């Protein structure tokens, strides 16, 4: 209103005048300032100012963060366990085209599927790759393991994948046994023939011919000494340095061979052994500039270490494949198809590195 002070009689001071009043100690003006800054405290229920968090408490570097990758979910999602076909007490025969099938020794298949399934769950990029190729039978099995339950349809899909590529024998009029006695590398080479880790291109030896042939390699073998684990990235880059070899943009499935051991037939089953914590967490390729992150390891049990594996991993079967998976929370889980569920495993546990899986 005209001839009245703004704000129904309240006086407003600028910052400079307010500072002068505080300095001069003007009691009336100081009282006004105190009233302006007063807070409600009816019956002692005033809300206390929240305690400020010190900067260093959340700006300190977090160990392992740089090894996770920004395409990784913040928490580990559930991946169900695929049971071994040998568990006839809990698995029924699979009916397919009027014929019943039972599968035996499926650990090489199951462990491979488990590492691909966790990668599908934990990596956004790899999930896109699987969804774009979900018409392939093996990738259908992988997608079906993401969730809390597994159905008979998943085991039927497993049978559809394995029956054409494995030996089978007729046990009775209406029952066929499919035997999967195979190494994990051999199984991966057959199942992932269309999804290679690298592609090698060859020219015809005839100088007048321009024909080029390509070989798809689902698994690559890298020889490395036990004392040089940190050189795995350098060894892979050296392998890929040749012009004829190109890497895929989805995954690297690596067989690590211990070059410190003199070759003999007994070394084929367990070529390399070291703790889980010593596996390099990421690999950057110089040729493409892509960074691949460690997802899983497929170890196998040897006869000489059967007792130790039974104590640390709960495995009491020689020559058995399992899946050790590094989840987004940087904890290791073991998927053993002879058990009822997955379980946690310490990173200090020593295992045989049969296969390593890295994905973008």
C-alpha positions as CSV (number, residue, x, y, z in Angstrom):
1,X,0.0,0.0,0.0
2,X,1.0,3.6,-0.6
3,X,2.9,5.4,2.2
4,X,3.6,2.0,3.9
5,X,6.8,0.0,4.1
6,X,7.2,-3.0,1.8
7,X,6.4,-6.3,3.4
8,X,3.7,-5.1,5.8
9,X,6.1,-3.1,7.8
10,X,9.1,-5.4,7.7
11,X,12.5,-3.8,7.0
12,X,14.7,-5.3,4.4
13,X,18.5,-4.8,4.5
14,X,21.0,-5.5,1.7
15,X,24.0,-7.6,2.4
16,X,26.3,-4.7,2.9
17,X,24.0,-2.9,5.4
18,X,23.4,-6.1,7.3
19,X,27.2,-6.5,7.7
20,X,27.4,-2.9,9.0
21,X,24.6,-3.5,11.5
22,X,26.4,-6.6,12.8
23,X,29.6,-4.7,13.2
24,X,28.0,-1.7,14.8
25,X,25.9,-3.9,17.2
26,X,22.7,-2.1,16.5
27,X,20.3,-3.9,18.8
28,X,17.1,-3.3,17.0
29,X,18.4,-4.2,13.5
30,X,20.3,-7.2,14.9
31,X,17.0,-8.4,16.5
32,X,15.3,-8.1,13.1
33,X,18.1,-10.2,11.5
34,X,17.8,-12.8,14.2
35,X,14.1,-13.0,13.6
36,X,14.6,-13.5,9.9
37,X,17.0,-16.4,10.5
38,X,14.9,-18.0,13.3
39,X,13.6,-21.5,12.8
40,X,10.5,-23.2,14.2
41,X,11.2,-25.3,17.2
42,X,7.8,-26.1,18.6
43,X,8.1,-28.6,21.5
44,X,11.7,-29.3,20.5
45,X,10.7,-30.8,17.2
46,X,12.8,-28.7,15.0
47,X,14.6,-30.7,12.2
48,X,18.3,-30.7,12.8
49,X,20.6,-29.9,9.9
50,X,21.9,-33.0,8.2
51,X,25.5,-33.8,8.8
52,X,27.7,-32.9,5.9
53,X,29.6,-35.8,4.4
54,X,33.3,-35.2,4.1
55,X,34.4,-35.2,0.5
56,X,37.1,-37.8,0.9
57,X,34.6,-40.4,2.1
58,X,33.1,-40.8,-1.4
59,X,35.8,-39.4,-3.7
60,X,38.4,-42.0,-2.8
61,X,39.1,-44.6,-5.6
62,X,37.1,-47.8,-5.3
63,X,39.2,-50.9,-5.9
64,X,37.9,-53.0,-8.8
65,X,35.6,-50.3,-10.2
66,X,37.9,-49.7,-13.2
67,X,37.7,-53.4,-14.0
68,X,34.0,-53.7,-14.1
69,X,33.0,-51.8,-17.3
70,X,30.2,-49.3,-17.6
71,X,28.0,-51.8,-19.6
72,X,27.7,-54.0,-16.5
73,X,24.6,-53.9,-14.2
74,X,25.0,-52.6,-10.7
75,X,24.0,-55.9,-9.1
76,X,24.3,-59.6,-9.9
77,X,21.1,-60.9,-11.4
78,X,19.9,-64.5,-10.9
79,X,21.1,-67.2,-13.3
80,X,19.6,-70.6,-12.8
81,X,21.6,-73.8,-12.7
82,X,21.4,-76.4,-15.5
83,X,21.6,-79.9,-14.0
84,X,23.8,-82.7,-15.3
85,X,22.1,-85.3,-17.4
86,X,23.6,-88.0,-15.1
87,X,21.2,-87.0,-12.4
88,X,18.5,-89.5,-13.5
89,X,16.9,-89.4,-10.1
90,X,15.8,-85.8,-10.6
91,X,15.6,-85.5,-14.4
92,X,13.1,-87.4,-16.5
93,X,13.8,-88.7,-20.1
94,X,13.2,-86.0,-22.7
95,X,10.5,-86.7,-25.3
96,X,11.3,-85.5,-28.7
97,X,9.6,-86.5,-32.0
98,X,8.1,-89.6,-30.5
99,X,11.4,-90.8,-29.0
100,X,12.7,-90.5,-25.5
101,X,16.3,-89.4,-24.8
102,X,18.6,-89.4,-21.8
103,X,21.9,-87.4,-21.7
104,X,25.1,-88.4,-19.9
105,X,28.3,-86.5,-19.0
106,X,26.8,-83.1,-19.9
107,X,29.3,-81.0,-17.8
108,X,31.3,-79.8,-20.8
109,X,28.1,-78.4,-22.3
110,X,26.6,-77.2,-19.1
111,X,29.7,-75.3,-17.9
112,X,30.0,-73.5,-21.3
113,X,26.3,-72.6,-21.3
114,X,26.5,-71.2,-17.7
115,X,29.4,-68.9,-18.6
116,X,27.6,-67.6,-21.6
117,X,24.4,-67.2,-19.6
118,X,26.0,-65.1,-16.9
119,X,27.7,-62.9,-19.6
120,X,24.3,-62.4,-21.2
121,X,22.9,-61.3,-17.8
122,X,25.9,-59.2,-16.7
123,X,26.8,-57.4,-19.9
124,X,24.4,-55.1,-21.8
125,X,26.4,-55.4,-25.0
126,X,26.5,-59.2,-24.9
127,X,22.8,-59.3,-24.1
128,X,22.2,-57.3,-27.3
129,X,24.3,-59.8,-29.2
130,X,22.4,-62.8,-27.9
131,X,19.0,-61.2,-28.5
132,X,20.0,-60.3,-32.1
133,X,20.8,-64.0,-32.7
134,X,18.1,-65.7,-30.6
135,X,17.1,-67.9,-33.5
136,X,20.2,-70.0,-32.8
137,X,19.4,-73.1,-30.6
138,X,22.4,-72.7,-28.2
139,X,21.5,-69.0,-27.6
140,X,17.9,-70.0,-26.8
141,X,19.2,-72.2,-24.0
142,X,21.3,-69.3,-22.7
143,X,18.4,-66.9,-22.6
144,X,16.2,-69.4,-20.8
145,X,18.7,-69.5,-17.8
146,X,18.1,-65.8,-17.0
147,X,15.6,-65.8,-14.2
148,X,14.5,-67.7,-11.1
149,X,13.1,-70.9,-12.6
150,X,14.1,-73.5,-15.2
151,X,11.5,-75.5,-17.2
152,X,11.4,-78.8,-19.0
153,X,11.5,-76.8,-22.2
154,X,15.2,-75.8,-21.4
155,X,16.2,-79.4,-21.1
156,X,14.4,-80.2,-24.3
157,X,16.3,-77.4,-26.0
158,X,19.6,-78.8,-24.7
159,X,18.7,-82.2,-26.2
160,X,17.8,-80.6,-29.6
161,X,21.3,-79.0,-29.6
162,X,23.3,-82.0,-28.5
163,X,21.6,-84.9,-30.2
164,X,22.8,-84.0,-33.8
165,X,26.5,-83.5,-32.7
166,X,27.1,-86.2,-30.1
167,X,27.3,-90.0,-30.2
168,X,24.1,-91.8,-29.3
169,X,23.1,-95.4,-28.6
170,X,19.7,-97.1,-28.5
171,X,19.1,-98.6,-25.0
172,X,15.6,-100.0,-25.7
173,X,12.8,-99.7,-28.2
174,X,11.9,-96.2,-27.2
175,X,14.9,-94.9,-25.3
176,X,18.1,-93.4,-26.8
177,X,21.2,-92.4,-24.8
178,X,23.3,-89.4,-25.9
179,X,26.8,-89.4,-24.5
180,X,28.8,-86.1,-24.3
181,X,32.2,-87.3,-23.4
182,X,34.1,-84.3,-24.6
183,X,36.5,-81.5,-23.5
184,X,35.2,-78.0,-23.0
185,X,37.3,-76.7,-25.9
186,X,36.0,-79.3,-28.3
187,X,32.4,-78.6,-27.2
188,X,32.9,-74.8,-27.6
189,X,34.4,-75.3,-31.1
190,X,31.3,-77.2,-32.2
191,X,28.6,-75.1,-30.5
192,X,30.1,-71.7,-31.3
193,X,31.3,-72.4,-34.8
194,X,29.2,-69.5,-36.1
195,X,30.3,-67.1,-33.3
196,X,34.2,-67.1,-33.4
197,X,36.6,-65.3,-31.2
198,X,38.8,-64.6,-34.2
199,X,38.7,-65.0,-38.0
200,X,41.8,-66.0,-40.0
201,X,41.9,-65.0,-43.7
202,X,44.1,-66.8,-46.1
203,X,45.1,-66.0,-49.7
204,X,45.6,-68.6,-52.4
205,X,49.2,-69.5,-52.9
206,X,48.7,-68.9,-56.6
207,X,49.8,-65.3,-57.2
208,X,47.3,-65.0,-60.1
209,X,44.4,-66.0,-57.9
210,X,42.5,-63.5,-55.8
211,X,40.5,-66.0,-53.8
212,X,40.5,-65.6,-50.1
213,X,39.4,-68.2,-47.6
214,X,38.4,-67.6,-44.0
215,X,38.7,-69.9,-41.0
216,X,36.4,-69.2,-38.0
217,X,38.1,-70.0,-34.6
218,X,35.7,-70.1,-31.6
219,X,38.6,-70.8,-29.2
220,X,42.1,-69.4,-29.4
221,X,45.1,-71.0,-27.6
222,X,47.6,-68.8,-25.8
223,X,50.8,-70.2,-24.3
224,X,52.1,-68.4,-21.3
225,X,54.5,-69.1,-18.4
226,X,53.1,-69.3,-14.8
227,X,55.4,-66.4,-13.7
228,X,54.0,-64.1,-16.5
229,X,50.3,-64.0,-15.8
230,X,50.3,-60.2,-16.3
231,X,51.6,-60.7,-19.8
232,X,48.4,-62.4,-21.0
233,X,47.2,-59.2,-22.7
234,X,50.6,-58.8,-24.4
235,X,50.5,-62.4,-25.6
236,X,47.0,-62.0,-27.0
237,X,47.9,-58.8,-28.8
238,X,51.0,-60.5,-30.3
239,X,48.7,-63.3,-31.5
240,X,46.4,-60.8,-33.1
241,X,49.2,-58.7,-34.6
242,X,49.2,-60.7,-37.8
243,X,47.2,-58.9,-40.6
244,X,45.3,-62.1,-41.5
245,X,43.7,-62.4,-38.0
246,X,40.8,-60.2,-36.9
247,X,38.9,-60.4,-33.6
248,X,35.2,-60.5,-33.1
249,X,33.3,-57.7,-31.4
250,X,31.4,-60.0,-29.0
251,X,33.8,-62.2,-27.0
252,X,37.2,-63.8,-26.6
253,X,37.2,-67.5,-25.5
254,X,40.7,-68.4,-24.6
255,X,42.5,-71.6,-23.8
256,X,45.5,-70.9,-21.7
257,X,48.4,-73.3,-22.0
258,X,51.2,-73.4,-19.5
259,X,54.4,-73.1,-21.6
260,X,56.5,-73.9,-18.6
261,X,55.4,-77.6,-18.7
262,X,57.1,-80.0,-21.1
263,X,54.4,-81.4,-23.2
264,X,53.2,-84.9,-22.5
265,X,49.7,-86.5,-22.8
266,X,48.9,-86.2,-19.1
267,X,49.1,-82.4,-19.3
268,X,46.3,-82.0,-21.8
269,X,43.5,-82.2,-19.2
270,X,44.8,-79.5,-16.9
271,X,47.3,-77.2,-18.7
272,X,47.3,-74.2,-16.4
273,X,46.7,-73.6,-12.7
274,X,46.6,-70.4,-10.6
275,X,44.3,-68.6,-8.1
276,X,41.1,-66.9,-9.3
277,X,42.4,-63.5,-8.1
278,X,45.4,-63.7,-10.5
279,X,43.3,-63.8,-13.7
280,X,43.7,-60.5,-15.5
281,X,40.3,-58.6,-15.2
282,X,40.4,-56.9,-18.5
283,X,42.2,-57.0,-21.9
284,X,42.6,-54.1,-24.4
285,X,43.3,-55.0,-28.0
286,X,45.7,-52.7,-29.7
287,X,44.4,-53.4,-33.2
288,X,40.8,-52.5,-32.6
289,X,41.1,-50.5,-29.4
290,X,38.3,-52.6,-27.8
291,X,38.4,-53.5,-24.1
292,X,37.2,-57.0,-23.1
293,X,36.3,-57.7,-19.5
294,X,36.7,-61.0,-17.7
295,X,33.4,-62.8,-17.1
296,X,34.1,-66.5,-16.4
297,X,36.5,-69.4,-16.1
298,X,35.9,-73.0,-16.9
299,X,38.1,-75.2,-14.7
300,X,38.4,-78.9,-14.7
301,X,39.4,-81.3,-11.9
302,X,42.5,-83.5,-12.1
303,X,43.2,-86.8,-10.3
304,X,46.2,-85.3,-8.5
305,X,44.0,-82.4,-7.0
306,X,40.8,-84.3,-6.3
307,X,41.1,-83.9,-2.6
308,X,41.7,-80.1,-2.8
309,X,38.9,-79.5,-5.2
310,X,36.5,-81.4,-2.9
311,X,37.4,-79.1,0.0
312,X,37.4,-75.8,-1.9
313,X,34.8,-76.2,-4.7
314,X,32.8,-79.2,-3.4
315,X,33.8,-81.3,-6.4
316,X,34.6,-84.9,-5.8
317,X,34.6,-86.1,-9.5
318,X,37.7,-86.3,-11.6
319,X,37.6,-84.7,-15.0
320,X,34.5,-82.7,-14.2
321,X,33.9,-79.2,-15.7
322,X,32.3,-76.4,-13.7
323,X,31.8,-72.7,-14.3
324,X,33.4,-70.0,-12.1
325,X,31.7,-66.7,-12.9
326,X,32.9,-63.2,-11.9
327,X,29.7,-61.3,-11.2
328,X,29.1,-57.5,-11.3
329,X,29.7,-57.2,-7.5
330,X,33.2,-58.6,-8.1
331,X,32.4,-61.8,-6.3
332,X,32.9,-65.3,-7.7
333,X,30.1,-67.8,-8.1
334,X,30.6,-71.5,-9.0
335,X,28.0,-73.3,-11.1
336,X,28.4,-77.1,-10.7
337,X,25.7,-79.1,-12.5
338,X,26.0,-81.9,-10.0
339,X,24.6,-79.5,-7.2
340,X,21.2,-78.0,-6.7
341,X,22.2,-74.4,-6.9
342,X,25.2,-72.1,-7.4
343,X,27.4,-71.0,-4.5
344,X,30.0,-68.4,-3.7
345,X,33.7,-69.2,-3.9
346,X,36.7,-67.3,-2.6
347,X,39.0,-65.6,-5.0
348,X,42.0,-67.2,-3.4
349,X,41.0,-70.6,-4.6
350,X,43.4,-72.2,-7.1
351,X,41.8,-73.8,-10.2
352,X,42.9,-75.2,-13.5
353,X,42.3,-72.6,-16.2
354,X,40.7,-74.6,-19.0
355,X,38.9,-71.7,-20.7
356,X,38.7,-68.0,-20.0
357,X,35.8,-65.9,-21.4
358,X,36.1,-62.1,-22.0
359,X,33.3,-60.0,-23.4
360,X,32.9,-56.4,-24.4
